[in-house]
Amino acid sequence: PVVMIDAEDALAPTDAAASQGRLDAIDALSTPPGQAGSPSLRFFRPPGLALGTTAREVFSILWGLAERHGPAALPLDGVVIPKLDHPEEVDFVHEMLLEAERGLGIEEGSIRTAYLVESAACVDQLGEIAVRASDRLCALIFGLADYSADLGLPSIASDHLLADWARACMINAAAAIGVPAIDGMTLAYPVSDPTLGAEADRTRFLDRMALVYEDATRAQECGMQGKWVGHPAQLFAVLLAFDSAFTPEALEREAAKLDAYATAVDEAGSGVTVIEGVMSDRATDRHARVLLRRATAMGRFDTDRALQLGVIDASESDELVHGGSTDGGSGG
């Protein structure tokens, strides 16, 4: 899981709000995340580059955290950069972070980046942006509201044809460089409406929980590896949707495919076989392995079993058992 402290859309555009926001961000990032053994990643989102305050906010947070914890123990895993439009802006972000790392005396490249995809220009150049950002990039994230505004769509609709097209572009670009594509949040929060009666308010809450579950299910089915949430109740629905894709029965079916294909290769000397009535070969074997790797990284499939099947190697198993799955968590 990732916790993002937002100094962009969540703050009023005033100097007073920005100043208080820095203090609040440093306090929040300094709070130990998650339970022992399953920490959350901690990210900070500064204002967009067009506002001219991105570097100021990032440097203020980094040096504020360094003063409190020391440069070697910065409680920050990366930054989420919003409103990105052009590949050249990636160069500015990388230069800014490199200057900060050198100034703090920390490992170069240790501050990771995630980019919000929320404009027509960004989607149009997404492949080049992703490649240019690849040495720091850990995720591409969909920003539906700004994307809808940029295109002049009549509403902010998660199931709009162009929204799904932008997601498809993201998923392809993210897969090309090996990072997760993350869906944006469902804006209809499951919060109370004081103008409604208790029963109507309960129905409204359940309808909105169903909506975020449906949005998360669609995101998962089209290949996204996570979804942002802005309300605690939404987290429950999103986790439930992604868990439903990794039921023990479904994972066992994928594992059985690996065993059956291995038998066909090793014992029959055949590269093609039929498993459960479906033509199976190296490509379908690879597909099953990808699903099981993802399930293992997310803690849904037994690490020892994954190692036995050859889905992960010994070093990855050791990281999962002893070091935690930070790469897998970034999609949560």
C-alpha positions as CSV (number, residue, x, y, z in Angstrom):
1,P,0.0,0.0,0.0
2,V,1.0,3.6,-0.6
3,V,0.0,6.6,1.5
4,M,0.3,9.9,-0.4
5,I,0.4,13.3,1.3
6,D,-1.2,15.7,-1.1
7,A,0.1,19.3,-1.4
8,E,-1.6,19.9,-4.7
9,D,-5.4,19.7,-5.1
10,A,-6.0,19.1,-1.4
11,L,-4.6,22.6,-0.4
12,A,-6.0,26.0,-1.0
13,P,-3.8,28.0,-3.4
14,T,-2.5,30.4,-0.7
15,D,0.9,31.0,0.9
16,A,-0.7,30.3,4.3
17,A,-2.1,27.0,3.3
18,A,1.2,26.0,1.7
19,S,3.1,26.8,4.8
20,Q,0.8,24.9,7.1
21,G,0.7,22.1,4.6
22,R,4.4,21.6,4.8
23,L,4.3,21.3,8.5
24,D,1.4,18.9,8.3
25,A,3.1,16.8,5.6
26,I,6.3,16.5,7.6
27,D,4.3,15.4,10.7
28,A,2.3,12.9,8.7
29,L,5.3,11.4,6.8
30,S,7.1,11.0,10.2
31,T,4.3,8.8,11.5
32,P,5.3,5.1,11.4
33,P,3.2,3.7,8.5
34,G,1.2,0.5,8.8
35,Q,1.7,-2.5,11.1
36,A,5.1,-4.0,12.0
37,G,6.2,-6.2,9.1
38,S,3.8,-4.6,6.6
39,P,4.7,-1.0,6.2
40,S,3.1,1.4,3.7
41,L,5.1,3.3,1.2
42,R,5.1,7.1,1.8
43,F,4.9,9.5,-1.1
44,F,4.5,13.3,-1.4
45,R,2.6,15.1,-4.1
46,P,3.8,18.7,-4.8
47,P,1.9,21.2,-6.9
48,G,2.1,20.8,-10.7
49,L,5.1,22.1,-12.6
50,A,3.1,24.9,-14.3
51,L,2.5,26.6,-10.9
52,G,6.3,27.2,-10.4
53,T,6.4,25.9,-6.8
54,T,7.2,22.2,-7.3
55,A,10.9,22.4,-6.4
56,R,10.2,24.7,-3.4
57,E,7.7,22.3,-1.9
58,V,9.8,19.1,-2.6
59,F,13.0,20.7,-1.2
60,S,11.1,22.0,1.9
61,I,9.7,18.6,2.6
62,L,13.0,16.8,2.1
63,W,15.1,19.1,4.2
64,G,12.4,19.3,6.9
65,L,12.4,15.5,7.1
66,A,16.2,15.4,7.1
67,E,16.3,17.8,10.0
68,R,13.9,15.6,12.0
69,H,15.2,12.2,11.1
70,G,18.6,12.6,9.5
71,P,19.3,12.2,5.7
72,A,20.0,8.5,6.1
73,A,16.6,7.8,7.5
74,L,14.3,9.9,5.4
75,P,10.7,8.6,5.8
76,L,9.9,9.3,2.1
77,D,9.9,6.7,-0.7
78,G,9.1,9.0,-3.5
79,V,7.1,11.9,-5.1
80,V,4.0,11.9,-7.2
81,I,4.3,14.5,-10.0
82,P,0.9,15.8,-11.2
83,K,0.0,17.7,-14.4
84,L,2.8,16.3,-16.5
85,D,2.4,17.2,-20.2
86,H,5.7,16.7,-22.0
87,P,8.8,14.3,-21.9
88,E,11.1,17.3,-21.3
89,E,9.4,17.9,-17.9
90,V,10.7,14.5,-16.8
91,D,14.3,15.8,-17.2
92,F,13.5,18.7,-14.9
93,V,12.0,16.5,-12.3
94,H,15.1,14.1,-12.4
95,E,17.5,17.1,-12.2
96,M,15.6,18.5,-9.3
97,L,15.7,15.1,-7.4
98,L,19.3,14.5,-8.3
99,E,20.3,17.9,-6.9
100,A,18.3,17.1,-3.7
101,E,20.0,13.7,-3.3
102,R,23.4,15.2,-3.7
103,G,22.6,18.1,-1.3
104,L,21.4,15.6,1.3
105,G,24.2,13.2,0.7
106,I,21.9,10.2,0.0
107,E,22.1,7.6,-2.7
108,E,21.4,9.0,-6.2
109,G,18.2,7.6,-7.7
110,S,16.8,6.6,-4.3
111,I,13.8,9.0,-4.5
112,R,11.3,7.3,-6.8
113,T,8.7,8.9,-9.0
114,A,5.1,8.3,-10.0
115,Y,3.4,10.4,-12.6
116,L,-0.2,11.4,-12.9
117,V,-1.6,10.9,-16.3
118,E,-4.3,13.6,-16.6
119,S,-4.0,15.5,-19.9
120,A,-4.4,14.9,-23.6
121,A,-0.7,15.9,-24.1
122,C,0.5,13.4,-21.5
123,V,-1.5,10.5,-23.0
124,D,-0.4,11.5,-26.5
125,Q,3.3,11.2,-25.5
126,L,3.0,8.6,-22.8
127,G,5.3,6.1,-24.3
128,E,8.2,8.5,-24.5
129,I,7.5,9.9,-21.1
130,A,7.5,6.5,-19.5
131,V,10.8,5.5,-21.2
132,R,12.4,8.8,-20.2
133,A,11.3,8.4,-16.6
134,S,12.0,4.7,-16.3
135,D,15.1,4.8,-14.1
136,R,13.1,6.4,-11.2
137,L,9.6,5.5,-12.2
138,C,7.5,3.2,-10.0
139,A,3.9,3.8,-11.3
140,L,1.7,5.6,-13.7
141,I,-1.5,6.9,-12.1
142,F,-4.7,8.0,-13.9
143,G,-6.1,11.4,-13.0
144,L,-9.7,11.2,-14.3
145,A,-11.0,14.6,-13.2
146,D,-8.2,16.7,-14.8
147,Y,-8.2,14.4,-17.9
148,S,-12.0,15.0,-18.3
149,A,-11.5,18.7,-17.9
150,D,-8.6,18.8,-20.4
151,L,-10.8,17.0,-23.0
152,G,-13.9,19.1,-22.2
153,L,-16.0,16.0,-21.5
154,P,-19.5,16.8,-20.3
155,S,-19.0,14.9,-17.0
156,I,-16.3,13.1,-14.9
157,A,-17.4,9.6,-15.8
158,S,-15.2,6.7,-14.9
159,D,-16.7,4.5,-17.6
160,H,-16.5,7.1,-20.4
161,L,-15.1,5.6,-23.6
162,L,-12.1,8.1,-23.7
163,A,-11.3,7.4,-20.0
164,D,-11.0,3.7,-20.8
165,W,-8.9,4.5,-23.9
166,A,-6.5,6.5,-21.7
167,R,-6.3,3.7,-19.2
168,A,-5.4,1.3,-22.1
169,C,-2.6,3.6,-23.1
170,M,-1.4,3.7,-19.6
171,I,-1.5,0.0,-19.1
172,N,0.5,-0.6,-22.3
173,A,3.1,2.1,-21.5
174,A,3.5,0.9,-17.9
175,A,3.8,-2.8,-18.9
176,A,6.5,-1.8,-21.5
177,I,8.9,-0.7,-18.8
178,G,7.7,-3.0,-16.0
179,V,5.8,-0.7,-13.6
180,P,2.2,-0.9,-12.4
181,A,-0.6,1.2,-13.8
182,I,-2.9,2.6,-11.1
183,D,-6.5,3.7,-11.5
184,G,-7.7,7.0,-10.1
185,M,-10.1,7.3,-7.3
186,T,-13.9,7.1,-7.4
187,L,-15.0,10.7,-6.5
188,A,-18.4,9.7,-5.1
189,Y,-17.3,9.2,-1.5
190,P,-19.5,7.0,0.8
191,V,-20.2,9.8,3.3
192,S,-23.4,10.8,5.1
193,D,-25.8,13.3,3.7
194,P,-27.5,15.1,6.6
195,T,-30.5,16.0,4.4
196,L,-31.5,12.3,4.1
197,G,-33.2,10.0,6.5
198,A,-31.3,7.1,8.1
199,E,-32.6,4.5,5.6
200,A,-32.0,6.7,2.6
201,D,-28.6,7.6,3.9
202,R,-27.7,3.9,4.4
203,T,-28.8,3.1,0.8
204,R,-26.7,6.0,-0.5
205,F,-23.7,4.6,1.4
206,L,-24.1,1.1,0.0
207,D,-24.7,2.4,-3.5
208,R,-21.4,4.3,-3.4
209,M,-19.6,1.3,-1.9
210,A,-20.9,-0.8,-4.8
211,L,-19.8,1.9,-7.3
212,V,-16.2,2.0,-6.1
213,Y,-16.1,-1.9,-6.0
214,E,-17.4,-1.9,-9.6
215,D,-14.8,0.7,-10.7
216,A,-12.0,-1.3,-9.0
217,T,-13.1,-4.6,-10.6
218,R,-13.1,-3.0,-14.0
219,A,-9.7,-1.5,-13.4
220,Q,-8.3,-4.9,-12.3
221,E,-9.9,-6.7,-15.2
222,C,-8.3,-4.4,-17.8
223,G,-4.9,-4.9,-16.3
224,M,-4.4,-2.1,-13.7
225,Q,-2.6,-3.3,-10.5
226,G,-4.2,-0.9,-8.0
227,K,-6.6,2.0,-7.4
228,W,-6.3,5.2,-5.5
229,V,-8.8,5.9,-2.7
230,G,-9.7,9.1,-0.9
231,H,-11.9,7.7,1.9
232,P,-11.2,4.8,4.3
233,A,-14.4,2.9,3.4
234,Q,-13.3,2.9,-0.2
235,L,-10.1,1.1,0.7
236,F,-12.2,-1.9,1.9
237,A,-14.1,-2.1,-1.4
238,V,-11.0,-1.8,-3.5
239,L,-9.1,-4.5,-1.6
240,L,-12.1,-6.7,-1.8
241,A,-12.3,-6.2,-5.6
242,F,-8.6,-7.0,-6.1
243,D,-8.7,-9.9,-3.7
244,S,-11.6,-11.4,-5.8
245,A,-9.1,-11.8,-8.7
246,F,-6.8,-14.0,-6.5
247,T,-9.1,-16.5,-4.9
248,P,-7.3,-19.7,-3.7
249,E,-9.3,-21.7,-6.3
250,A,-8.3,-19.5,-9.2
251,L,-4.6,-19.5,-8.1
252,E,-4.6,-23.3,-7.8
253,R,-6.0,-23.6,-11.4
254,E,-3.1,-21.4,-12.6
255,A,-0.6,-23.5,-10.6
256,A,-2.1,-26.7,-12.1
257,K,-1.5,-25.3,-15.6
258,L,2.2,-25.0,-14.8
259,D,2.4,-28.5,-13.5
260,A,0.6,-29.9,-16.6
261,Y,2.7,-27.9,-19.1
262,A,5.9,-29.0,-17.3
263,T,4.7,-32.6,-17.6
264,A,4.0,-32.2,-21.3
265,V,7.5,-30.8,-21.9
266,D,9.5,-33.1,-19.6
267,E,7.7,-36.3,-20.1
268,A,6.1,-36.1,-23.5
269,G,8.7,-33.9,-25.1
270,S,5.9,-31.7,-26.5
271,G,5.8,-27.9,-26.5
272,V,2.1,-27.9,-27.0
273,T,-0.6,-29.6,-25.0
274,V,-4.3,-29.3,-24.1
275,I,-5.1,-28.3,-20.5
276,E,-8.8,-28.2,-19.4
277,G,-9.7,-28.3,-23.1
278,V,-7.6,-25.3,-24.0
279,M,-4.6,-25.2,-26.2
280,S,-1.6,-24.6,-24.0
281,D,2.0,-23.7,-24.9
282,R,4.9,-21.6,-23.8
283,A,2.8,-18.4,-24.2
284,T,-0.1,-19.6,-22.0
285,D,2.5,-20.9,-19.5
286,R,4.0,-17.5,-19.4
287,H,0.6,-15.9,-18.8
288,A,-0.1,-18.2,-15.8
289,R,3.4,-17.4,-14.4
290,V,2.7,-13.6,-14.6
291,L,-0.5,-14.0,-12.7
292,L,1.1,-16.1,-10.0
293,R,4.1,-13.7,-9.7
294,R,1.7,-10.8,-9.1
295,A,-0.3,-12.8,-6.6
296,T,2.9,-13.8,-4.8
297,A,4.1,-10.2,-4.7
298,M,0.7,-9.1,-3.3
299,G,0.8,-11.8,-0.6
300,R,-2.0,-13.9,-2.1
301,F,0.1,-16.9,-3.1
302,D,2.4,-18.9,-0.9
303,T,6.1,-17.8,-1.3
304,D,7.5,-21.4,-0.9
305,R,5.0,-22.7,-3.5
306,A,5.9,-19.9,-5.9
307,L,9.6,-20.7,-5.5
308,Q,8.9,-24.4,-6.0
309,L,7.0,-23.7,-9.3
310,G,9.8,-21.4,-10.5
311,V,7.5,-18.4,-10.5
312,I,10.1,-16.5,-8.4
313,D,13.8,-17.1,-7.8
314,A,15.6,-17.5,-4.5
315,S,16.6,-13.8,-4.1
316,E,13.0,-12.7,-4.6
317,S,11.8,-15.3,-2.1
318,D,14.2,-14.0,0.4
319,E,13.0,-10.4,-0.2
320,L,9.4,-11.4,0.3
321,V,10.0,-13.4,3.4
322,H,12.6,-11.1,5.1
323,G,12.5,-7.7,3.4
324,G,8.8,-7.2,2.6
325,S,7.4,-6.7,-0.9
326,T,7.9,-3.1,-1.7
327,D,7.6,-3.5,-5.5
328,G,4.4,-5.5,-5.2
329,G,3.0,-3.1,-2.6
330,S,3.2,-0.2,-5.0
331,G,0.2,-1.5,-6.8
332,G,-2.0,-1.7,-3.7
